[in-house]
């Protein structure tokens, strides 16, 4: 059972502040994906690119943890919190979910394409956001599954599918894609659990810096093991590039994980995830217009799907009149 931390709780961020931060955090994701994808192509090894990303992130968050007073205070709380079972001990393995997401990218994006991968991951994340909030895994406790929140989630999935629809080929063999789709679907589904686990750990560590550090330790360990197995079987790829920007993916991951851990306490897992999805779509749209990648398509459905996603966030987050909401399980609806 999760215990209440002894330190006084920090005031929650209001929705009008927390939601824009979630959207801004989501903007980092497509840029990080573009950088890590370019690094994977440069190295000719997607797992090695993930190892580089996680390791650089680990080095950065370790330096921050030791160099800042809040970081050092968080370090001192990690072992006592785990030893005293302030939260379930398996929460320290939340970084493994990040590693799973990277594995999903490495093994299925080339087969599915970015469009179908995004639809599968976002669908899993949106559905699990409802479940995680209802179970009360995050630090904000249980949040009711209301009709409005379900509608917002459904609209989000539909909007993402519409936004990426121009990238689907007309000759795609749908049957052959069913099994590969399950991996990003599972990775997206578990992302909400990762955010909830990190949010709970942050409450007990006293800072998202410590939660981010623990994430990068777990994820880096798993990816290093996977890469060493791959190295033994298939041999090394190309040498590391000299350009500095190839190594920005890890620091961006620090920003994403830390802010997500902070936001779920105030917004809940579902709203945090939906806000980040908006940022991800807007960021992808801007990147495809300003710095287009091979095969990028910016068509009217892409723009309209992004706008519909923004509308879905409004539906899911606005404080609608009680008569328009359906309460479940005796919980007072949130948004």
URCOR-V18269 format. One record per residue. N is the residue number from 0. PSI is psi in whole degrees, 0 to 359 (NA if undefined). Layout:
((N & PSI) (N & PSI))
This chain:
((0 & 137) (1 & 128) (2 & 160) (3 & 130) (4 & 152) (5 & 331) (6 & 148) (7 & 139) (8 & 147) (9 & 149) (10 & 140) (11 & 148) (12 & 135) (13 & 157) (14 & 322) (15 & 341) (16 & 315) (17 & 320) (18 & 314) (19 & 326) (20 & 320) (21 & 318) (22 & 316) (23 & 323) (24 & 320) (25 & 334) (26 & 334) (27 & 331) (28 & 309) (29 & 327) (30 & 319) (31 & 317) (32 & 320) (33 & 318) (34 & 312) (35 & 325) (36 & 319) (37 & 322) (38 & 319) (39 & 320) (40 & 321) (41 & 320) (42 & 345) (43 & 38) (44 & 102) (45 & 324) (46 & 320) (47 & 322) (48 & 320) (49 & 321) (50 & 316) (51 & 316) (52 & 311) (53 & 322) (54 & 318) (55 & 322) (56 & 319) (57 & 318) (58 & 318) (59 & 311) (60 & 333) (61 & 317) (62 & 317) (63 & 320) (64 & 320) (65 & 336) (66 & 340) (67 & 145) (68 & 317) (69 & 322) (70 & 316) (71 & 323) (72 & 320) (73 & 321) (74 & 319) (75 & 339) (76 & 345) (77 & 303) (78 & 314) (79 & 321) (80 & 319) (81 & 317) (82 & 320) (83 & 2) (84 & 44) (85 & 335) (86 & 163) (87 & 134) (88 & 334) (89 & 351) (90 & 336) (91 & 347) (92 & 17) (93 & 331) (94 & 339) (95 & 332) (96 & 322) (97 & 320) (98 & 322) (99 & 319) (100 & 319) (101 & 319) (102 & 317) (103 & 318) (104 & 315) (105 & 322) (106 & 344) (107 & 340) (108 & 320) (109 & 331) (110 & 315) (111 & 330) (112 & 160) (113 & 324) (114 & 304) (115 & 324) (116 & 316) (117 & 315) (118 & 314) (119 & 314) (120 & 317) (121 & 322) (122 & 313) (123 & 317) (124 & 319) (125 & 315) (126 & 319) (127 & 335) (128 & 320) (129 & 315) (130 & 315) (131 & 318) (132 & 320) (133 & 323) (134 & 340) (135 & 30) (136 & 326) (137 & 171) (138 & 344) (139 & 358) (140 & 191) (141 & 139) (142 & 132) (143 & 149) (144 & 101) (145 & 162) (146 & 322) (147 & 317) (148 & 322) (149 & 317) (150 & 317) (151 & 321) (152 & 316) (153 & 317) (154 & 323) (155 & 313) (156 & 316) (157 & 320) (158 & 318) (159 & 316) (160 & 320) (161 & 318) (162 & 325) (163 & 0) (164 & 327) (165 & 343) (166 & 353) (167 & 137) (168 & 146) (169 & 342) (170 & 20) (171 & 139) (172 & 96) (173 & 320) (174 & 321) (175 & 350) (176 & 350) (177 & 307) (178 & 315) (179 & 332) (180 & 333) (181 & 331) (182 & 307) (183 & 330) (184 & 316) (185 & 318) (186 & 316) (187 & 321) (188 & 317) (189 & 347) (190 & 322) (191 & 323) (192 & 321) (193 & 314) (194 & 319) (195 & 317) (196 & 318) (197 & 322) (198 & 318) (199 & 316) (200 & 322) (201 & 321) (202 & 319) (203 & 331) (204 & 337) (205 & 357) (206 & 142) (207 & 346) (208 & 314) (209 & 318) (210 & 320) (211 & 319) (212 & 312) (213 & 322) (214 & 314) (215 & 329) (216 & 311) (217 & 312) (218 & 319) (219 & 318) (220 & 316) (221 & 317) (222 & 324) (223 & 318) (224 & 315) (225 & 319) (226 & 323) (227 & 324) (228 & 315) (229 & 320) (230 & 318) (231 & 329) (232 & 314) (233 & 351) (234 & 172) (235 & 162) (236 & 216) (237 & 161) (238 & 162) (239 & 141) (240 & 161) (241 & 343) (242 & 133) (243 & 329) (244 & 344) (245 & 343) (246 & 18) (247 & 349) (248 & 318) (249 & 310) (250 & 323) (251 & 325) (252 & 323) (253 & 315) (254 & 314) (255 & 311) (256 & 317) (257 & 315) (258 & 323) (259 & 318) (260 & 326) (261 & 322) (262 & 326) (263 & 336) (264 & 324) (265 & 320) (266 & 341) (267 & 164) (268 & 318) (269 & 309) (270 & 321) (271 & 314) (272 & 318) (273 & 319) (274 & 318) (275 & 328) (276 & 319) (277 & 312) (278 & 321) (279 & 316) (280 & 316) (281 & 317) (282 & 318) (283 & 319) (284 & 314) (285 & 317) (286 & 317) (287 & 335) (288 & 314) (289 & 313) (290 & 75) (291 & 140) (292 & 165) (293 & 130) (294 & 0) (295 & 138) (296 & 120) (297 & 97) (298 & 176) (299 & 317) (300 & 329) (301 & 314) (302 & 313) (303 & 324) (304 & 323) (305 & 318) (306 & 319) (307 & 326) (308 & 318) (309 & 319) (310 & 323) (311 & 323) (312 & 320) (313 & 315) (314 & 318) (315 & 339) (316 & 337) (317 & 146) (318 & 80) (319 & 154) (320 & 147) (321 & 329) (322 & 340) (323 & 357) (324 & 152) (325 & 115) (326 & 144) (327 & 148) (328 & 23) (329 & 10) (330 & 147) (331 & 125) (332 & 149) (333 & 105) (334 & NA))
